């Protein structure tokens, strides 16, 4: 996506005052594509999607396929926010089945919600992928446009207060749970695991090249500072994709070989940014009803939870 679309995103400046109440346009974009198998394989390699269901797309890949369409909606008047510097607060994916890597898809994107947040405004984008007229996979992303409201002090370095439910008087973020993560004492899971995940300094640029997401907050310390962050942060959808790859591989090891055709849901809240470089720990707990995983790190004895996900497999 290093093209005219990116340039438009960098230059787009909505004609509204921060004090104005924003209104989302009724945008709806449809586009038919055939998945580029070579690019899909590059993405799979980047997020370690190499298991028995590698002939189907990763659940997060819909975001990559629809990102140019989302960007198109965000770079045309009267879209009320600047596309560059948006913060991805949450993401909910619903899978009816995972399409093949070479499938022909009808993609559709639309705005699906807007509400006030203590750090600005949260809007949501619905992306859908259809195969032969049947909905195969859908995802809703919740983005924060950081703006100052009256009597609110903004601190871009702390996302711990970016609580999705606070931005939720219209219930637009209903898939995200605010309940605490279960511990081994709470349940007796069929399996639990923990593993280290490394997020090196240049991973934001590497993932940008394969995903097309060149948001400056991910690319370098200097571009992130321009957007109000102290250093570059990892893409939320990259960290989520890595975690899903690990969890799905574990599920396959437990004999669930038909996952590609199984309805699934992945509800994620991005809690705090992963500043690069950082070493994180993925903790997974599985009970009979669902899988819960979280990604966290510890620096100078201070623990930071970066994402929390609930997975439901039919």
DALINBEL-V281496 format. One line per field, one symbol per residue. ss: DSSP state (@ for helix, = for strand, . for the rest). phi: phi as a letter, one per 20 degrees, with the letter a starting at -180 (. if undefined). A space follows every 10 residues. Layout:
ss=???
phi=???
This chain:
ss=...@@@@@@@ @......... .......=== ====..@@@@ @@@@@@.... .....=.... @@@@@@@@@@ @@@....... ......==== =====....= ...======= =======..= ========== =..======= ======.... .......... ...@@@@... .......... .......... =========. ..@@@@@@@@ @....@@@.. @@@@@@.... ..=..@@@@@ @@@@@@@@@@ @@@.....@@ @..======= ....=..=== ======.... =========. .========= ===.
phi=.fbfffffff efcfebegff ffcffeebdc becdgffffg fffgffdmec cfdfedffgf fgfffegfff fffeccgdge cfffnfdeeb bcdddeaeff fdfeceebcb fcrbbfcfdq cdcccedccd clndfebcbd ddddefbeef mceecffddf eefgffecfe medgfeedff ffdfffcdfg bbbbbecddf gefffffgfe enedggfdea ffffffendf afcfffffff ffffgfffff fffenefdgf ddfbccdcde ecfefeebdd cedcccdfea dccccbbccl mdeceebccd dddf
